[in-house]
Amino acid sequence: MEGSSDAVIVARVLRGDVESFRVLVERYRDRYARYAVHMLGNHEDAEEALQDAFTRAYRSLSRCEDPERFGAWLFRILVNRCRTIGARRGRRAKTFVVDEGALLEAAIDHPADSSAWREEIERALQQLRPDQREAFLLKYVEEMGYDEMSQLTGTGVSALKMRVMRACERLRELLIEVHHA
């Protein structure tokens, strides 16, 4: 079952084999958890967003128009949950980094985060505007193309390119400040 396509697994779940959904959870959990931690800055909010995304996906599985692209559909749900939770947290209190250990753990096993700069990069990422951080993470961490990012976020390609460019410029400024401090 683990080697089956998403479409096959979705079809099994829709036919009543609810246990098959576990395969989809196992398939996407780690990668999407890393994204959620990067977006939200702590394990608790990331876990809430991830659990909510999986729950919403399960409940509305029959509305997944292209079961072969279940992962992309689930990712759109997760992105929206991260936005909602991030906005709610932002209203409660402005926090620099809630759980630095979670950020460092999320960076493990990703080649771009293996340098001594990992902490500074994570801090700098948290200082970006949420829309810029999201675009940067989708482009450079999740390695999506602009067309895929546009479909996922509902934002135009040119706006996404501008957000990524501005995120890169801001990160460069922040990291230069750290390096020269």
N, C-alpha and C positions, 0 to 999 in steps of 0.2 A: 504493500500500500504506500510506503514512503516514496517509492520511485514513480508513483502514478502522477499524471499531470494534475494541475489544479482543477481543470474542468471535470476530470473523472471523479475527483474527491468531492467537489461541489455537488455533482449529480448524485453521488451516494448519500450525502447528507440530506439533500432535498428529498430523496426516496425514503428517508427515515433512519438511516444509519448515522445517528448523531455522534457516535464515538469517532467517526472518521474526521470530524472537525478538529480533533486533537492533532492530526497530522498537519493540518494547515497552521495551527497554533505553533507547533514545534518548528515548522518550516520557516516562519516569519518572525517569531518572537525575539530572538537575539538581535537581529539586524535592526528591527524596528524599535526595540528597547533602546539601543544605542542612539538612534535618531532622537527619540523622545527625551532622553537624558540630556543630550546636547541642546535641544530646544528649550527645555524647561529648567535645567540646572540642578535637579535633584531626583533621587530615586522615587520618592513618594509620589510626586506629581507625575513623573514619567510612568510609573506603574499604574496610577489611576487612569491616565490617558490611554495606555496600552490595553488595560482590561476593558475599559469602556469601548474602545475601538473594536476589540474582538467580540464583545457582547452585541454591539450594534450590528456588526457584520453578520453574526449568526442569526440575529432576529430578522434581518432584512435580506438574507441570502438569496431569496427568490427574486430580488430586484437587481441582482448583479447581472448586468446585461451581457458581459463577456466573461464567463467563468474561467476561460483560459488565462485571463488577466486578473484573476482574483487578487493577486499580490498588489497590483497597482490600485485596484479598487479599495482594498483594505488600507493602503498607504494614504489615500485621499481622506479616508475616515479618520485615520490617526492624525494627519496634519490638522484637520479641523478641530479635533479634540485638543491637540496641543495649543492651538490658537485660543480656544475657549478657556482652557485651564490657565494658560499664561496671562490672558487678559484679566481673569478673575483674581489671580494671584497678584497681578500688578495693581489692581484696585485695593487689595488688602494691605499691601506694603511693598515698597520698592526694596528689593534685595539684590545685592551684588552677586554672590554665589551662595546658595543655601547649603549645599552639600558637596564640598570640594572633593571628598572621597568618591562620590558617585561620578563626578566629572572625570576624575582620573581613571576610575575603573571602566567607564564607558569608552575611554580612549585606548584601552589595552587591545592588542591584536589588530589595530588599524595602522598600517605602515606610515601614514602621514603624521601620526601622533607619537611616534616612537622616540623622538628627540628629547633633549633636555629642556626644550622650550615648551613642552606639553602644558605645564601649568600656566605659563604666560599666554599661550594660545587660547586655552580654555577661558581664562579671565577676559581676554580681549574679545572673544566671541560673545561672552555675556554682556559686554558693553555695547554691542551693535544694536541698532533698532531691530525689533523682532522680524520685520519683513526682510531686512537685509540679511539677518542671521539665517532665516529660513532659506532664502535663495542661495546663499553661500553653501549651506549644508547640503541642499539638494544637488547643487552643481559639483562640489568638490568632495563631499563625504559619501553621498549616495551615488555619485557619478552619473547623474541624469543629464540628458540633453535638454536644450531649451524647449523644444517642442513638447517633450514629456513633462517637463516642469510646468509649462503653460497649461497643459491638460489637467494636471494635478491641482494646480493652485487657482486656475481660472483667471490668471493674470497674463497679459500679453507678453510675447517674447521680448519685445524691445524694452518693456518695463523691467522684466527679469534680468536682462543683460545689464541694464543700468543699476539695478539693485546689487548684482554680483560685483560690478565694477566699483561701486561705492563701498561695498563691504570690504573688498580687497584693499582699497585706498585707506579706509579707516583702520583696518587691521594692521596695515603697514605702519601707519602713524603710531598706533598704540604700541606695537612691538618695537619700533625704533625708540620710543620714549623709555620703554623698559630696558632696552639694550644700552642706552646712554645714561641711565640713571645710576 
